[in-house]
Amino acid sequence: MQRISYFCIVMKIFTAAQIRELDNYTIKHEPVSSIDLMERAAMKVTQVITERWSSELPVVVFAGPGNNGGDALAVSRQLLDRGYSVDTFLFNISGSLSADCAENKKRLLFKKNNRLTEVTREFDPPRLQQGVLVIDGLFGSGLNKPLAGGFASLAKYINASNAEVVSIDVPSGLMTEDNAYNVRAHIVKANLTLTFQQPKLAFLFPENGSYVGELQVLDIGLSQEGIDKTDASFTLLDKHNIRQLLRPRSPFAHKGEMGHALLICGSYGMAGAAVLATRACLRSGAGKVTIHTAKRNMPVLQVSVPEAVVHTDRDEIIFSEALPTDSFQALGIGSGLGTADQTGIAVITQLRRTQCPIVADADVINILSTHRTWMQQLPKGLILTPHIKEFERLEGQSVDSYERLTKARQLAERIQGYVILKGHYTAICMPDGHVAFNSTGNAGMATAGSGDVLTGIITGLLARGYTQADACRVGVYLHGLAGDLAAEELGEESLMASDIICYLPKAFLKVKE
């Protein structure tokens, strides 16, 4: 599983255009020359390389004609200064280098031990084998079209080798946002990507993980003032941010002040979903939880969650009739509910009548996907929590994750609610178009019942008085963090949804540290 190494709190995710503006803002306001900023970035890259690989390892540097190539040439020079054996290939096919790339070419040529080959026409590629370190500096965040011709051939040549590959800022060939029409065979597959200042949006999509490899974000000293002034449609949640959102408890609090949550979950045979959601809701701090479930589930719920109030449907096996919700502060509905016709009618009636905040999961989403006209009747502020397959049933298939995220953003704006698109880097799409990505969670959480746990957590937080936006942020982060803490002790392979609930108290404590 991909992990991001941070130099500090990483929050905003900028577009390629915003990154260029931020570079220019730093150059103007620090002030610092562009070549010195490039040198600073290269030093950070060189530091990571020298900490990981000894000077006995031969290095091959591929530099493009732009500023990413300038970074690579500066790294090549700095590695030479540290005693590394470096072969550098500068691709100047058009006879036009960026100003800073040209300057770094001059500086590298001043080194007596440089082995710089400037490629203008024919290219005889070096032998890349195991035990060789390749530094990819062909193209960075400015790329806006797929690699073609010789550059595409070089990317395939690198990928076919057994050499270790470090990409500077962005793996060459990968665009920073939309790769729907990219040629994936022409993207360099890095073992390690050393990106500058902020992660790029494309790094958060699963289909790009094999190109990015391990990701490390390097602080190159871009203007904090510029970062603060630049609005971002995408952010990445972190512990510091979540800690600030946690609501304190008064020492005089009683259960009546901690909120009463209603969960409508579990058709007959799916009592486990109701148990998981209810236990998670209680663990998230709700003062009182009532679970409404199919009549035959009563014995299971009464024994499994004695802290909850169990309310049974008049039907033995399904949810059949909407309930009054005046005495509740939040509703969670959908886990294990089934999609019977009568249940569908009860669901839309419940959604229309409920006045408190609602989390709608699983079978509610499946029901809506087969009753498209009901989408117009959804209450504002509704929280939908689909996994990818549920979302595709609702909004249709997508070419890739970028298109799917775009659809999720559009859905959140259209219904003026919240769409939590679950997965690694779960995306919380807000009604104003903003998206917050989660930074916690692991592959061990890909197990039945994890979504039911998330529904319970968010419902409990809503009952406690969190706003929809904060309940989504805090709930998703804690859910993933509890999974991470469980995986640390139990391993990813053996992780079960109930383990996430067991480690939820530790997740709260971890955030408060």
TORBAMI-319067 format. One record per residue (C-alpha): residue in three letters; residue number from 1; x, y, z. Coordinates in nm, 2 decimals, m for minus. Example, Ala and Ser with C-alpha at 12.3 -4.5 7.8 and 13.67 -1.06 7.14 Angstrom:
REM TORBAMI-319067
ATOM,vexlo,gukol,u,v,w
ATOM,ala,1,1.23,m0.45,0.78 .
ATOM,ser,2,1.37,m0.11,0.71 .
//
This chain:
REM TORBAMI-319067
ATOM,vexlo,gukol,u,v,w
ATOM,met,1,0.00,0.00,0.00 .
ATOM,gln,2,0.13,0.34,m0.09 .
ATOM,arg,3,0.22,0.56,0.20 .
ATOM,ile,4,0.30,0.93,0.19 .
ATOM,ser,5,0.60,1.06,0.40 .
ATOM,tyr,6,0.54,1.42,0.51 .
ATOM,phe,7,0.79,1.69,0.60 .
ATOM,cys,8,0.52,1.87,0.80 .
ATOM,ile,9,0.14,1.92,0.80 .
ATOM,val,10,0.04,1.87,0.44 .
ATOM,met,11,m0.31,2.01,0.37 .
ATOM,lys,12,m0.36,2.17,0.03 .
ATOM,ile,13,m0.34,1.99,m0.30 .
ATOM,phe,14,m0.27,2.23,m0.59 .
ATOM,thr,15,m0.32,2.20,m0.96 .
ATOM,ala,16,m0.02,2.22,m1.20 .
ATOM,ala,17,m0.11,2.58,m1.28 .
ATOM,gln,18,m0.13,2.67,m0.91 .
ATOM,ile,19,0.21,2.51,m0.85 .
ATOM,arg,20,0.37,2.73,m1.12 .
ATOM,glu,21,0.20,3.04,m0.96 .
ATOM,leu,22,0.34,2.94,m0.62 .
ATOM,asp,23,0.69,2.90,m0.76 .
ATOM,asn,24,0.66,3.25,m0.91 .
ATOM,tyr,25,0.52,3.39,m0.59 .
ATOM,thr,26,0.81,3.25,m0.39 .
ATOM,ile,27,1.07,3.38,m0.64 .
ATOM,lys,28,0.91,3.73,m0.62 .
ATOM,his,29,0.84,3.76,m0.24 .
ATOM,glu,30,1.12,3.57,m0.07 .
ATOM,pro,31,1.29,3.69,m0.28 .
ATOM,val,32,1.50,3.41,m0.44 .
ATOM,ser,33,1.62,3.36,m0.80 .
ATOM,ser,34,1.46,3.07,m0.99 .
ATOM,ile,35,1.80,2.90,m1.03 .
ATOM,asp,36,1.86,2.91,m0.65 .
ATOM,leu,37,1.51,2.77,m0.59 .
ATOM,met,38,1.59,2.49,m0.82 .
ATOM,glu,39,1.92,2.43,m0.64 .
ATOM,arg,40,1.73,2.41,m0.31 .
ATOM,ala,41,1.49,2.16,m0.45 .
ATOM,ala,42,1.78,1.95,m0.60 .
ATOM,met,43,1.96,1.95,m0.26 .
ATOM,lys,44,1.65,1.80,m0.10 .
ATOM,val,45,1.64,1.52,m0.36 .
ATOM,thr,46,2.01,1.46,m0.33 .
ATOM,gln,47,1.98,1.43,0.05 .
ATOM,val,48,1.72,1.16,0.02 .
ATOM,ile,49,1.92,0.97,m0.24 .
ATOM,thr,50,2.24,0.98,m0.04 .
ATOM,glu,51,2.06,0.86,0.27 .
ATOM,arg,52,1.92,0.56,0.09 .
ATOM,trp,53,2.19,0.45,m0.15 .
ATOM,ser,54,2.57,0.44,m0.11 .
ATOM,ser,55,2.82,0.60,m0.35 .
ATOM,glu,56,2.91,0.25,m0.47 .
ATOM,leu,57,2.59,0.23,m0.67 .
ATOM,pro,58,2.62,0.36,m1.03 .
ATOM,val,59,2.37,0.63,m1.12 .
ATOM,val,60,2.21,0.71,m1.45 .
ATOM,val,61,2.03,1.04,m1.48 .
ATOM,phe,62,1.78,1.12,m1.76 .
ATOM,ala,63,1.71,1.49,m1.79 .
ATOM,gly,64,1.45,1.66,m2.01 .
ATOM,pro,65,1.47,2.00,m2.17 .
ATOM,gly,66,1.25,2.18,m1.91 .
ATOM,asn,67,1.28,2.27,m1.55 .
ATOM,asn,68,1.24,1.91,m1.44 .
ATOM,gly,69,1.55,1.84,m1.64 .
ATOM,gly,70,1.72,2.13,m1.47 .
ATOM,asp,71,1.64,1.97,m1.14 .
ATOM,ala,72,1.79,1.64,m1.26 .
ATOM,leu,73,2.11,1.81,m1.39 .
ATOM,ala,74,2.16,1.98,m1.05 .
ATOM,val,75,2.11,1.65,m0.87 .
ATOM,ser,76,2.37,1.49,m1.10 .
ATOM,arg,77,2.62,1.76,m1.01 .
ATOM,gln,78,2.55,1.74,m0.64 .
ATOM,leu,79,2.59,1.36,m0.65 .
ATOM,leu,80,2.93,1.40,m0.83 .
ATOM,asp,81,3.04,1.63,m0.55 .
ATOM,arg,82,2.96,1.35,m0.30 .
ATOM,gly,83,3.16,1.09,m0.48 .
ATOM,tyr,84,2.90,0.91,m0.69 .
ATOM,ser,85,2.96,0.77,m1.03 .
ATOM,val,86,2.70,0.94,m1.25 .
ATOM,asp,87,2.62,0.91,m1.62 .
ATOM,thr,88,2.39,1.20,m1.73 .
ATOM,phe,89,2.18,1.21,m2.05 .
ATOM,leu,90,2.03,1.55,m2.14 .
ATOM,phe,91,1.76,1.53,m2.41 .
ATOM,asn,92,1.76,1.85,m2.62 .
ATOM,ile,93,1.58,1.72,m2.93 .
ATOM,ser,94,1.43,2.06,m3.02 .
ATOM,gly,95,1.75,2.26,m2.95 .
ATOM,ser,96,1.57,2.46,m2.69 .
ATOM,leu,97,1.63,2.43,m2.31 .
ATOM,ser,98,1.46,2.63,m2.04 .
ATOM,ala,99,1.68,2.90,m1.90 .
ATOM,asp,100,1.74,2.72,m1.57 .
ATOM,cys,101,1.80,2.39,m1.74 .
ATOM,ala,102,2.06,2.56,m1.97 .
ATOM,glu,103,2.23,2.71,m1.66 .
ATOM,asn,104,2.25,2.38,m1.48 .
ATOM,lys,105,2.40,2.22,m1.80 .
ATOM,lys,106,2.68,2.48,m1.78 .
ATOM,arg,107,2.74,2.41,m1.41 .
ATOM,leu,108,2.75,2.04,m1.47 .
ATOM,leu,109,3.00,2.08,m1.76 .
ATOM,phe,110,3.23,2.27,m1.52 .
ATOM,lys,111,3.28,1.95,m1.32 .
ATOM,lys,112,3.59,1.77,m1.45 .
ATOM,asn,113,3.44,1.42,m1.37 .
ATOM,asn,114,3.11,1.48,m1.55 .
ATOM,arg,115,2.99,1.23,m1.80 .
ATOM,leu,116,2.72,1.44,m1.97 .
ATOM,thr,117,2.58,1.32,m2.30 .
ATOM,glu,118,2.35,1.57,m2.48 .
ATOM,val,119,2.11,1.39,m2.70 .
ATOM,thr,120,2.00,1.59,m3.00 .
ATOM,arg,121,1.93,1.31,m3.26 .
ATOM,glu,122,2.03,0.95,m3.21 .
ATOM,phe,123,2.03,0.79,m2.87 .
ATOM,asp,124,2.23,0.49,m2.77 .
ATOM,pro,125,2.07,0.40,m2.43 .
ATOM,pro,126,2.29,0.29,m2.15 .
ATOM,arg,127,2.26,m0.06,m2.00 .
ATOM,leu,128,2.01,m0.05,m1.72 .
ATOM,gln,129,2.03,m0.35,m1.49 .
ATOM,gln,130,1.98,m0.45,m1.13 .
ATOM,gly,131,2.22,m0.25,m0.91 .
ATOM,val,132,2.18,0.07,m1.12 .
ATOM,leu,133,1.99,0.37,m0.98 .
ATOM,val,134,1.80,0.56,m1.24 .
ATOM,ile,135,1.70,0.92,m1.17 .
ATOM,asp,136,1.40,1.03,m1.39 .
ATOM,gly,137,1.40,1.40,m1.46 .
ATOM,leu,138,1.25,1.40,m1.80 .
ATOM,phe,139,0.92,1.57,m1.74 .
ATOM,gly,140,0.75,1.71,m1.43 .
ATOM,ser,141,0.42,1.87,m1.33 .
ATOM,gly,142,0.40,2.08,m1.65 .
ATOM,leu,143,0.33,1.79,m1.88 .
ATOM,asn,144,m0.01,1.82,m2.05 .
ATOM,lys,145,m0.01,1.54,m2.31 .
ATOM,pro,146,0.10,1.18,m2.33 .
ATOM,leu,147,0.47,1.10,m2.40 .
ATOM,ala,148,0.53,1.00,m2.76 .
ATOM,gly,149,0.82,0.91,m2.99 .
ATOM,gly,150,1.16,0.86,m2.84 .
ATOM,phe,151,1.05,0.97,m2.49 .
ATOM,ala,152,0.77,0.71,m2.49 .
ATOM,ser,153,1.03,0.45,m2.60 .
ATOM,leu,154,1.27,0.56,m2.32 .
ATOM,ala,155,0.99,0.53,m2.06 .
ATOM,lys,156,0.92,0.17,m2.18 .
ATOM,tyr,157,1.29,0.10,m2.18 .
ATOM,ile,158,1.33,0.22,m1.82 .
ATOM,asn,159,1.02,0.01,m1.71 .
ATOM,ala,160,1.15,m0.30,m1.87 .
ATOM,ser,161,1.48,m0.28,m1.68 .
ATOM,asn,162,1.55,m0.41,m1.33 .
ATOM,ala,163,1.70,m0.08,m1.22 .
ATOM,glu,164,1.56,0.11,m0.92 .
ATOM,val,165,1.40,0.43,m1.03 .
ATOM,val,166,1.36,0.76,m0.85 .
ATOM,ser,167,1.14,1.02,m1.02 .
ATOM,ile,168,1.18,1.39,m0.94 .
ATOM,asp,169,0.85,1.56,m0.86 .
ATOM,val,170,0.63,1.35,m1.09 .
ATOM,pro,171,0.70,1.02,m1.28 .
ATOM,ser,172,0.76,1.13,m1.64 .
ATOM,gly,173,0.45,1.08,m1.85 .
ATOM,leu,174,0.20,1.11,m1.56 .
ATOM,met,175,m0.01,1.42,m1.56 .
ATOM,thr,176,m0.08,1.58,m1.23 .
ATOM,glu,177,m0.46,1.56,m1.25 .
ATOM,asp,178,m0.65,1.40,m1.54 .
ATOM,asn,179,m0.49,1.09,m1.70 .
ATOM,ala,180,m0.81,0.95,m1.86 .
ATOM,tyr,181,m0.66,0.97,m2.21 .
ATOM,asn,182,m0.30,0.91,m2.12 .
ATOM,val,183,m0.10,0.62,m2.27 .
ATOM,arg,184,m0.02,0.42,m1.96 .
ATOM,ala,185,0.25,0.22,m2.12 .
ATOM,his,186,0.44,0.54,m2.18 .
ATOM,ile,187,0.46,0.64,m1.81 .
ATOM,val,188,0.77,0.58,m1.61 .
ATOM,lys,189,0.72,0.34,m1.32 .
ATOM,ala,190,0.91,0.48,m1.02 .
ATOM,asn,191,1.01,0.29,m0.71 .
ATOM,leu,192,1.03,0.63,m0.53 .
ATOM,thr,193,0.87,0.96,m0.62 .
ATOM,leu,194,1.02,1.27,m0.45 .
ATOM,thr,195,0.76,1.54,m0.50 .
ATOM,phe,196,0.80,1.90,m0.41 .
ATOM,gln,197,0.60,2.08,m0.13 .
ATOM,gln,198,0.25,1.92,m0.19 .
ATOM,pro,199,0.13,1.58,m0.32 .
ATOM,lys,200,m0.03,1.59,m0.66 .
ATOM,leu,201,m0.39,1.49,m0.71 .
ATOM,ala,202,m0.31,1.21,m0.95 .
ATOM,phe,203,m0.10,1.05,m0.67 .
ATOM,leu,204,m0.41,0.97,m0.47 .
ATOM,phe,205,m0.58,0.75,m0.74 .
ATOM,pro,206,m0.53,0.38,m0.72 .
ATOM,glu,207,m0.45,0.32,m1.09 .
ATOM,asn,208,m0.15,0.55,m1.06 .
ATOM,gly,209,0.00,0.38,m0.76 .
ATOM,ser,210,0.23,0.15,m0.97 .
ATOM,tyr,211,0.38,0.46,m1.13 .
ATOM,val,212,0.43,0.67,m0.82 .
ATOM,gly,213,0.56,0.39,m0.60 .
ATOM,glu,214,0.66,0.51,m0.26 .
ATOM,leu,215,0.59,0.88,m0.23 .
ATOM,gln,216,0.79,1.13,m0.02 .
ATOM,val,217,0.69,1.50,m0.01 .
ATOM,leu,218,0.99,1.74,0.02 .
ATOM,asp,219,0.98,2.08,0.17 .
ATOM,ile,220,1.17,2.31,m0.07 .
ATOM,gly,221,1.07,2.63,0.11 .
ATOM,leu,222,0.79,2.76,m0.11 .
ATOM,ser,223,0.63,3.07,0.04 .
ATOM,gln,224,0.40,2.98,0.32 .
ATOM,glu,225,0.22,3.31,0.27 .
ATOM,gly,226,0.17,3.21,m0.09 .
ATOM,ile,227,0.04,2.87,0.01 .
ATOM,asp,228,m0.20,3.03,0.26 .
ATOM,lys,229,m0.33,3.27,0.00 .
ATOM,thr,230,m0.39,3.01,m0.27 .
ATOM,asp,231,m0.73,2.85,m0.26 .
ATOM,ala,232,m0.74,2.48,m0.32 .
ATOM,ser,233,m1.04,2.27,m0.42 .
ATOM,phe,234,m0.86,1.96,m0.27 .
ATOM,thr,235,m0.71,1.91,0.07 .
ATOM,leu,236,m0.56,1.61,0.26 .
ATOM,leu,237,m0.68,1.55,0.62 .
ATOM,asp,238,m0.42,1.51,0.89 .
ATOM,lys,239,m0.41,1.46,1.27 .
ATOM,his,240,m0.35,1.83,1.35 .
ATOM,asn,241,m0.66,1.93,1.15 .
ATOM,ile,242,m0.88,1.66,1.30 .
ATOM,arg,243,m0.77,1.74,1.66 .
ATOM,gln,244,m0.89,2.09,1.61 .
ATOM,leu,245,m1.24,1.96,1.52 .
ATOM,leu,246,m1.29,1.73,1.82 .
ATOM,arg,247,m1.57,1.85,2.05 .
ATOM,pro,248,m1.48,1.86,2.42 .
ATOM,arg,249,m1.70,1.70,2.68 .
ATOM,ser,250,m1.82,1.90,2.98 .
ATOM,pro,251,m1.74,1.73,3.31 .
ATOM,phe,252,m2.10,1.78,3.40 .
ATOM,ala,253,m2.23,1.61,3.08 .
ATOM,his,254,m2.50,1.34,3.10 .
ATOM,lys,255,m2.62,1.10,2.83 .
ATOM,gly,256,m2.91,1.33,2.73 .
ATOM,glu,257,m2.66,1.60,2.63 .
ATOM,met,258,m2.45,1.36,2.42 .
ATOM,gly,259,m2.71,1.29,2.16 .
ATOM,his,260,m2.96,1.02,2.07 .
ATOM,ala,261,m2.89,0.84,1.75 .
ATOM,leu,262,m3.13,0.62,1.55 .
ATOM,leu,263,m3.00,0.34,1.32 .
ATOM,ile,264,m3.22,0.17,1.08 .
ATOM,cys,265,m3.02,m0.14,0.98 .
ATOM,gly,266,m3.04,m0.51,0.92 .
ATOM,ser,267,m3.29,m0.72,0.74 .
ATOM,tyr,268,m3.32,m1.08,0.86 .
ATOM,gly,269,m2.99,m1.26,0.80 .
ATOM,met,270,m2.80,m0.93,0.81 .
ATOM,ala,271,m2.81,m0.87,1.18 .
ATOM,gly,272,m2.43,m0.84,1.18 .
ATOM,ala,273,m2.44,m0.52,0.98 .
ATOM,ala,274,m2.68,m0.37,1.25 .
ATOM,val,275,m2.45,m0.49,1.53 .
ATOM,leu,276,m2.14,m0.34,1.37 .
ATOM,ala,277,m2.31,0.00,1.30 .
ATOM,thr,278,m2.46,0.01,1.65 .
ATOM,arg,279,m2.14,m0.07,1.84 .
ATOM,ala,280,m1.95,0.18,1.63 .
ATOM,cys,281,m2.21,0.45,1.69 .
ATOM,leu,282,m2.18,0.39,2.07 .
ATOM,arg,283,m1.80,0.40,2.05 .
ATOM,ser,284,m1.80,0.73,1.87 .
ATOM,gly,285,m1.95,0.90,2.17 .
ATOM,ala,286,m2.33,0.91,2.13 .
ATOM,gly,287,m2.51,0.93,2.46 .
ATOM,lys,288,m2.78,0.69,2.35 .
ATOM,val,289,m2.84,0.47,2.04 .
ATOM,thr,290,m3.17,0.31,1.93 .
ATOM,ile,291,m3.14,0.04,1.66 .
ATOM,his,292,m3.45,m0.04,1.45 .
ATOM,thr,293,m3.42,m0.37,1.28 .
ATOM,ala,294,m3.62,m0.67,1.14 .
ATOM,lys,295,m3.82,m0.84,1.42 .
ATOM,arg,296,m3.62,m1.17,1.39 .
ATOM,asn,297,m3.30,m0.98,1.46 .
ATOM,met,298,m3.41,m0.89,1.81 .
ATOM,pro,299,m3.23,m1.17,2.00 .
ATOM,val,300,m2.90,m1.11,1.82 .
ATOM,leu,301,m2.90,m0.73,1.88 .
ATOM,gln,302,m3.02,m0.75,2.24 .
ATOM,val,303,m2.73,m0.99,2.33 .
ATOM,ser,304,m2.46,m0.84,2.11 .
ATOM,val,305,m2.52,m0.47,2.20 .
ATOM,pro,306,m2.68,m0.45,2.55 .
ATOM,glu,307,m2.60,m0.08,2.57 .
ATOM,ala,308,m2.85,0.00,2.28 .
ATOM,val,309,m3.22,0.03,2.27 .
ATOM,val,310,m3.36,m0.23,2.03 .
ATOM,his,311,m3.67,m0.13,1.83 .
ATOM,thr,312,m3.82,m0.39,1.59 .
ATOM,asp,313,m4.00,m0.35,1.27 .
ATOM,arg,314,m4.35,m0.49,1.25 .
ATOM,asp,315,m4.22,m0.71,0.97 .
ATOM,glu,316,m4.03,m1.03,1.06 .
ATOM,ile,317,m3.75,m0.99,0.80 .
ATOM,ile,318,m3.74,m0.64,0.64 .
ATOM,phe,319,m3.77,m0.27,0.71 .
ATOM,ser,320,m4.12,m0.20,0.61 .
ATOM,glu,321,m4.24,0.14,0.75 .
ATOM,ala,322,m4.09,0.48,0.82 .
ATOM,leu,323,m4.04,0.59,1.18 .
ATOM,pro,324,m4.10,0.93,1.35 .
ATOM,thr,325,m3.76,1.09,1.43 .
ATOM,asp,326,m3.85,1.39,1.64 .
ATOM,ser,327,m3.66,1.26,1.95 .
ATOM,phe,328,m3.34,1.18,1.76 .
ATOM,gln,329,m3.04,1.40,1.68 .
ATOM,ala,330,m2.91,1.18,1.39 .
ATOM,leu,331,m3.02,0.89,1.17 .
ATOM,gly,332,m2.80,0.63,1.00 .
ATOM,ile,333,m2.98,0.41,0.76 .
ATOM,gly,334,m2.89,0.14,0.51 .
ATOM,ser,335,m2.65,m0.12,0.65 .
ATOM,gly,336,m2.77,m0.47,0.56 .
ATOM,leu,337,m3.12,m0.33,0.49 .
ATOM,gly,338,m3.20,m0.52,0.17 .
ATOM,thr,339,m3.37,m0.38,m0.14 .
ATOM,ala,340,m3.72,m0.53,m0.12 .
ATOM,asp,341,m3.99,m0.32,m0.29 .
ATOM,gln,342,m4.16,m0.24,0.04 .
ATOM,thr,343,m3.82,m0.15,0.19 .
ATOM,gly,344,m3.76,0.09,m0.09 .
ATOM,ile,345,m4.08,0.28,m0.03 .
ATOM,ala,346,m4.01,0.29,0.34 .
ATOM,val,347,m3.66,0.43,0.27 .
ATOM,ile,348,m3.77,0.72,0.05 .
ATOM,thr,349,m4.05,0.80,0.30 .
ATOM,gln,350,m3.80,0.80,0.58 .
ATOM,leu,351,m3.56,1.02,0.40 .
ATOM,arg,352,m3.83,1.27,0.31 .
ATOM,arg,353,m3.98,1.29,0.67 .
ATOM,thr,354,m3.66,1.30,0.87 .
ATOM,gln,355,m3.55,1.64,1.00 .
ATOM,cys,356,m3.23,1.55,1.17 .
ATOM,pro,357,m2.90,1.49,0.98 .
ATOM,ile,358,m2.89,1.16,0.79 .
ATOM,val,359,m2.61,0.91,0.69 .
ATOM,ala,360,m2.74,0.69,0.40 .
ATOM,asp,361,m2.53,0.39,0.32 .
ATOM,ala,362,m2.52,0.06,0.13 .
ATOM,asp,363,m2.87,m0.06,0.04 .
ATOM,val,364,m3.02,0.29,0.05 .
ATOM,ile,365,m2.77,0.38,m0.23 .
ATOM,asn,366,m2.86,0.06,m0.41 .
ATOM,ile,367,m3.23,0.15,m0.38 .
ATOM,leu,368,m3.18,0.50,m0.51 .
ATOM,ser,369,m2.98,0.37,m0.81 .
ATOM,thr,370,m3.30,0.18,m0.92 .
ATOM,his,371,m3.53,0.47,m0.85 .
ATOM,arg,372,m3.36,0.76,m1.02 .
ATOM,thr,373,m3.65,1.00,m0.98 .
ATOM,trp,374,m3.62,0.97,m0.60 .
ATOM,met,375,m3.29,1.15,m0.62 .
ATOM,gln,376,m3.48,1.48,m0.65 .
ATOM,gln,377,m3.65,1.42,m0.32 .
ATOM,leu,378,m3.34,1.38,m0.11 .
ATOM,pro,379,m3.31,1.63,0.19 .
ATOM,lys,380,m3.03,1.88,0.18 .
ATOM,gly,381,m2.73,1.79,0.39 .
ATOM,leu,382,m2.77,1.42,0.33 .
ATOM,ile,383,m2.45,1.22,0.37 .
ATOM,leu,384,m2.41,0.93,0.11 .
ATOM,thr,385,m2.13,0.68,0.18 .
ATOM,pro,386,m2.09,0.46,m0.14 .
ATOM,his,387,m1.80,0.24,m0.22 .
ATOM,ile,388,m1.69,0.24,m0.59 .
ATOM,lys,389,m1.94,m0.03,m0.71 .
ATOM,glu,390,m2.23,0.14,m0.53 .
ATOM,phe,391,m2.14,0.47,m0.67 .
ATOM,glu,392,m2.12,0.33,m1.03 .
ATOM,arg,393,m2.47,0.18,m0.98 .
ATOM,leu,394,m2.58,0.53,m0.89 .
ATOM,glu,395,m2.39,0.75,m1.14 .
ATOM,gly,396,m2.26,0.51,m1.41 .
ATOM,gln,397,m1.92,0.37,m1.48 .
ATOM,ser,398,m1.62,0.59,m1.52 .
ATOM,val,399,m1.30,0.58,m1.73 .
ATOM,asp,400,m1.08,0.63,m1.43 .
ATOM,ser,401,m1.07,0.77,m1.08 .
ATOM,tyr,402,m1.05,1.13,m1.19 .
ATOM,glu,403,m1.37,1.10,m1.39 .
ATOM,arg,404,m1.54,0.92,m1.09 .
ATOM,leu,405,m1.43,1.19,m0.85 .
ATOM,thr,406,m1.56,1.46,m1.09 .
ATOM,lys,407,m1.90,1.28,m1.09 .
ATOM,ala,408,m1.90,1.25,m0.71 .
ATOM,arg,409,m1.83,1.63,m0.68 .
ATOM,gln,410,m2.11,1.70,m0.92 .
ATOM,leu,411,m2.35,1.47,m0.73 .
ATOM,ala,412,m2.26,1.64,m0.40 .
ATOM,glu,413,m2.33,1.98,m0.55 .
ATOM,arg,414,m2.65,1.87,m0.72 .
ATOM,ile,415,m2.81,1.72,m0.41 .
ATOM,gln,416,m2.65,1.98,m0.18 .
ATOM,gly,417,m2.52,1.71,0.04 .
ATOM,tyr,418,m2.20,1.51,0.10 .
ATOM,val,419,m2.07,1.21,m0.09 .
ATOM,ile,420,m1.81,1.00,0.08 .
ATOM,leu,421,m1.64,0.80,m0.20 .
ATOM,lys,422,m1.48,0.52,0.00 .
ATOM,gly,423,m1.14,0.36,m0.08 .
ATOM,his,424,m0.78,0.43,m0.01 .
ATOM,tyr,425,m0.76,0.81,0.02 .
ATOM,thr,426,m1.14,0.82,0.08 .
ATOM,ala,427,m1.27,1.14,m0.08 .
ATOM,ile,428,m1.53,1.35,0.10 .
ATOM,cys,429,m1.71,1.56,m0.16 .
ATOM,met,430,m1.88,1.87,m0.01 .
ATOM,pro,431,m2.18,2.06,m0.15 .
ATOM,asp,432,m1.96,2.36,m0.23 .
ATOM,gly,433,m1.73,2.15,m0.46 .
ATOM,his,434,m1.45,2.11,m0.21 .
ATOM,val,435,m1.30,1.76,m0.16 .
ATOM,ala,436,m1.11,1.64,0.15 .
ATOM,phe,437,m0.90,1.33,0.11 .
ATOM,asn,438,m0.84,1.10,0.40 .
ATOM,ser,439,m0.48,1.01,0.49 .
ATOM,thr,440,m0.55,0.71,0.72 .
ATOM,gly,441,m0.65,0.35,0.65 .
ATOM,asn,442,m0.49,0.04,0.50 .
ATOM,ala,443,m0.57,m0.25,0.28 .
ATOM,gly,444,m0.66,m0.47,0.57 .
ATOM,met,445,m0.98,m0.27,0.60 .
ATOM,ala,446,m1.10,m0.41,0.26 .
ATOM,thr,447,m1.32,m0.65,0.45 .
ATOM,ala,448,m1.70,m0.70,0.49 .
ATOM,gly,449,m1.85,m0.47,0.75 .
ATOM,ser,450,m1.60,m0.18,0.74 .
ATOM,gly,451,m1.86,0.04,0.57 .
ATOM,asp,452,m2.12,m0.04,0.84 .
ATOM,val,453,m1.87,0.07,1.10 .
ATOM,leu,454,m1.81,0.40,0.92 .
ATOM,thr,455,m2.19,0.46,0.91 .
ATOM,gly,456,m2.21,0.41,1.28 .
ATOM,ile,457,m1.92,0.64,1.36 .
ATOM,ile,458,m2.05,0.93,1.15 .
ATOM,thr,459,m2.40,0.89,1.28 .
ATOM,gly,460,m2.27,0.89,1.64 .
ATOM,leu,461,m2.07,1.21,1.57 .
ATOM,leu,462,m2.37,1.38,1.42 .
ATOM,ala,463,m2.58,1.29,1.73 .
ATOM,arg,464,m2.30,1.44,1.94 .
ATOM,gly,465,m2.36,1.78,1.76 .
ATOM,tyr,466,m2.09,1.78,1.49 .
ATOM,thr,467,m2.19,1.95,1.17 .
ATOM,gln,468,m2.22,1.73,0.86 .
ATOM,ala,469,m1.89,1.85,0.72 .
ATOM,asp,470,m1.70,1.79,1.05 .
ATOM,ala,471,m1.87,1.46,1.12 .
ATOM,cys,472,m1.75,1.34,0.77 .
ATOM,arg,473,m1.40,1.46,0.83 .
ATOM,val,474,m1.36,1.33,1.18 .
ATOM,gly,475,m1.55,1.01,1.12 .
ATOM,val,476,m1.35,0.91,0.81 .
ATOM,tyr,477,m1.02,0.99,0.97 .
ATOM,leu,478,m1.09,0.81,1.29 .
ATOM,his,479,m1.22,0.51,1.10 .
ATOM,gly,480,m0.90,0.48,0.90 .
ATOM,leu,481,m0.68,0.55,1.21 .
ATOM,ala,482,m0.85,0.28,1.41 .
ATOM,gly,483,m0.79,0.04,1.12 .
ATOM,asp,484,m0.42,0.15,1.11 .
ATOM,leu,485,m0.38,0.09,1.49 .
ATOM,ala,486,m0.55,m0.25,1.46 .
ATOM,ala,487,m0.32,m0.35,1.17 .
ATOM,glu,488,m0.01,m0.25,1.36 .
ATOM,glu,489,m0.09,m0.52,1.62 .
ATOM,leu,490,m0.29,m0.77,1.42 .
ATOM,gly,491,m0.16,m0.73,1.07 .
ATOM,glu,492,m0.36,m0.64,0.76 .
ATOM,glu,493,m0.45,m1.00,0.67 .
ATOM,ser,494,m0.64,m1.08,0.98 .
ATOM,leu,495,m0.81,m0.75,1.02 .
ATOM,met,496,m1.19,m0.77,1.07 .
ATOM,ala,497,m1.45,m0.49,1.08 .
ATOM,ser,498,m1.51,m0.55,1.45 .
ATOM,asp,499,m1.14,m0.48,1.51 .
ATOM,ile,500,m1.19,m0.13,1.38 .
ATOM,ile,501,m1.45,m0.07,1.65 .
ATOM,cys,502,m1.22,m0.22,1.92 .
ATOM,tyr,503,m0.94,0.02,1.83 .
ATOM,leu,504,m1.16,0.33,1.79 .
ATOM,pro,505,m1.10,0.44,2.16 .
ATOM,lys,506,m0.72,0.43,2.08 .
ATOM,ala,507,m0.78,0.63,1.77 .
ATOM,phe,508,m0.95,0.91,1.97 .
ATOM,leu,509,m0.66,0.91,2.22 .
ATOM,lys,510,m0.41,0.92,1.93 .
ATOM,val,511,m0.56,1.22,1.78 .
ATOM,lys,512,m0.57,1.40,2.12 .
ATOM,glu,513,m0.20,1.33,2.19 .
//
